[in-house]
Amino acid sequence: MQRRRTSQQVRPDIAPLIYFGFYAKIRSIYKRLNNLTISNSFFLFGARGTGKSTLIRHKFAGTNLLEIDLLDPVQAEEALLGLSELKAKMEYAVGEGKWIFVDEVQKAPKILDVAQSLIDRKDAKFIFSGSSARKLRRGAANLLGGRAYQFHLYPLTNMLWARLWRRSRGLPRRTSW
């Protein structure tokens, strides 16, 4: 009989996620992100509302991080119209050793050209999140071939939500649907 882990035996930063019973999946996501943080820039794609930005903010909570949130109209306008000012801000952040997190990158794909330039010249580290990899490809955006990994964060399905609901109420698992 296998002993069940308690939240005291698990790293405290992921203990709240144990409630959902997805420890193995969360652990594999964390392993992949831990490998990426020391090695390379990356894209994190997924549907709206899956927790991409939350996961990145949680993972990089204690590090130097310049966040460019393109859902903010002011920052989106700066990315579309004042790209030279944004590039200067990004170069300064790279000089300080910061990671650069661009949220909703599909709204301003020209940032990817600036990112490639900084990755090639100054060994910058970027995190890009977005909900539409297809929109980037269709718009002929630069997906930083070979310079950044791509990961996908998938939403929970109805079957998983039903399983979570049953577990939260202490009901036994169903063997068939």
N, C-alpha and C positions, 0 to 999 in steps of 0.2 A: 504494500500500500504506500503510495507516494504522499509525502507530507506536503501540505499546501503552504505556500509562502505567505507571510504576513507583511504588512506595510513596514514593520520595523526591520525586516531582513532585506528590503529593497532600497535602492538608492532613493534618498528623500525627494529628489527633483522629479521623479516619476511615480511616487507613491500614490498621488491622487488618481492616476490613470489605472491603477490596479483594480479599482472598483468595477471597471468595465470588463475585466477578464481578458484583456488584450495584451497581457504582459509580453508574450513572445513577439507579437507584431511591433509593439512599441520599442522593445529592446532591439529588434532588427533595424528599425528606423534610426534609433539612436546610434547604433553601431555604424551605419552608413554615414550619418551626419558627422559623427566623431572622426571618421576617416577623412571626410571631406574638409573638415575645418583645418586640418594640418596640411592638406595637400593641394587643393585646387578650388577654383571657382565653380559654381554650379547653378543650374536652373531647378526650381521646384514648381512643377505644373500640377494643376488639379482644378476640379470644379469649384465654383464659388461656394464659400461657406464650409469648406472642408478643414480649415484650420491651418492653412499654409503660413500665413503671417504670424499667427499665434505660436506655432511650432518654432519658427525662426527666432522670434523675439524671446521665447523661453530658452532656447538653446544658447543664444548669444547674449544672455542677460548680463553677464559679468565682463564682457569684452568691449573694446572700443568699436563702435558701430556707427557709421553714418547712414541714416535711414532716409531714403527718398521715396515718399509715398505718393504715387501718381494718382491716387483717389482724391488727394487734396488739390483743389483747383489751382491754387497759387503755385504749388510745386509742379503740377502738370503743365501750366502755362510757361513756367521757367524752363522746363525740359523741352517744350516745343519751340519756343521763341528765343529764349536766352540760353542756348546750349553752351555758349562760350563761358558764361558766368558759372554755369553748373559744372563745366569741365574744370574750371579753376578751383572750385570747391572740392571736387573729387580728387584733383591732384594734391591739394593740401592735405586731405584726409589720408591719402596713400602715403604721403611723406611722413605722417605721424604714425603709420603702421595700422591704420584702421581698416576694417572690412567695410565694404560698401554694399548696402542692402537696398535694392530697387524693387519696390512692391508694385505689382500690376504693370509689368514692363511692356505689355502689348499696347498700352496707351501711347507710348513714345518710343518706337523702335529705333530711332536714331541714336538713342543712348548706347545701344549695343556697339555701334561703330566707335564711339568714344571709349567704351569699355575695352574693346579689342586693342585700341591704341595704348591704353594704360597697362593692360596685361602684358603686351609685348615689350613696351619700353621700361616700365617701372615695376613689373612683377606684382601688379595689384591683385587683390582678392575680392571677388564680387559674389553676391548672392542675388539671384533674380527669381522673383516669384510672379506667377501669372496664371490666369484661368484659361488662356487661349493660345496654345502652341500653334494651333492651326492658323490663327489669324496672323501670327508672326511669319509662318512659312508662306502663306498666301501673299503677304505684303512684301515678300522677298527680303525679309529682315536678315541681318547677319546673326546666325545662331552660334557664333564663336567656335567653329568647327575644330575640335580637338583641344580647345582651351578650357572648356567647361563641361562638366558632367550634366546629365539630365535625369531628374527623378520625377515620379508622379505620385501624388497623394490622392488616394481614391476615397470617396465618401462611403459611409456605412450603408448597407443594403437593408431592405425591409426585414429580411430574415434575421440579420444581426440585431436590429432594433428590437424585434420580438424576443430574441434570446436575452438581450439586456433587460428588458422589462420583466421577464419571468425571473431572472436571477435577482433583480433588485427587490422582488417581493418574496423571495425564499421559496419559490415554486420549483418543483422538480423539472429537470430537462426533459423535453419531449424527444423521443427517438425518431419520430416521423412527422412529417408535415402533411 
